[in-house]
Amino acid sequence: MLKPLYSPRPGQPMRVAGFMSGSGTNLVKILERQENLGRAPEGSPYEVVVVFTDNPSSNAAQIAESRGLPLAVEDILAFYRSRGHSTKKDLSLRPEFDRRVLDALSPHAVDAIVLAGYMSVVTAPLLAAFAGRIVNVHPADLRILEGGRRKYTGDYAVRDAILAGESVLRATTHIVRAEVDGGELLMVSAPVQVELPEGVGAGKPVGPEHRDLWNRIASEHQERLKRLGDWEILPKTLEWLARGRYSVDDEGRTYLDEQQLRNPEAP
């Protein structure tokens, strides 16, 4: 039996919390899409009702103020430092942090969360409260498998894909689950061509003397992929979620308009 990820309410947009940790450019594109959809007679099917950040130095305050939106801040590094940690790597503490995030969201009657450049792993309290209604965009084609598992996950997906010799890059939107980058796929972007400097070839081990070069190449490609991939498919995915077009079955398969998503290319 199919279960919608979100069931629209007549005349009421899906209420979204926009999560971000840095520049917030993905969230800006989501807000721009909301404004464009709002010009149609039926209005936008979603509305960002709160901006949340785990980083007080991010652009969240500027974005929230410019749009007249409430801002919620929970400083994750301060949270960890108060517990004797210099980094946020210890995930055993993260559920306690995410319970604080839930408390921060509670006044806003949120229906769904979009991770728009949110750099912290989401854990059980949020996953349970918004089951199937947390959406993320990842800078890799998550359909590519190796040994039965997704090949390009984690923070260095773009660099890993280029070094592995991939000729094109794609971004993927997916449902957020407990396994990082492991949730059901929703949309995959159009391809972005890999362009290497003359004399530079992929498929070889990277020594310390070449690390800066490859990090720069990966950064340039990731920025291009954000513009041509993330900014296209993340707002569109959120729109389709809000319209009730996505559903899942008991086996965890994803559907769009009751048709199984076997190859979720962007329209």
C-alpha angles and dihedrals in degrees: 000000000000119000119196114233087220131008113210120231115223111259094359124100121224106265111232134195111209111214119199140160106185139011095350094216091141090054091049089055090050090052091047090052089050090053092049092049089047090065091067117092092249093048129219116322090217136042127195102226101174138019115219127191135177090200120067089197093060125101091256095109093051093047093047093047094047090053098038092244129146116253126217119192130187111172104220096190091051088049091054094043090053086059096049100264126124093199137034094239097111101091092184087080095047098087089059089052092047091052086059089050090053090052090051090053097045097090091056103060092228120196100184142006128223118199101216101178094328108163102195127088112250115228142195102295093057094035091055096044093050102027109182091355101091112093128192136179119221124196097235142064100263091192089076110097136190120189089352093303133098107273104205110047133132134040097314099049095124094049092045092051094049093046090050089059101254109165095205136030129213136185122228132204116209144166111266114242134166093277109075110248087355103111128111115290119247108172138357121205130234113273123276113206119239109234116190125190116257111279094020118112133183128225097061131106113267115231124202090260091062100041096095091050093052092044089054092048091049092048092051092049093046091054091050091047090051092055096043099031117022096039091052103044105031096063090041092051091050090049093051091046090053091050090056094244097133124075139161133214131220090271093056095254116148125228136194113204087346092303115117113250100232095154109015101198119169115258 
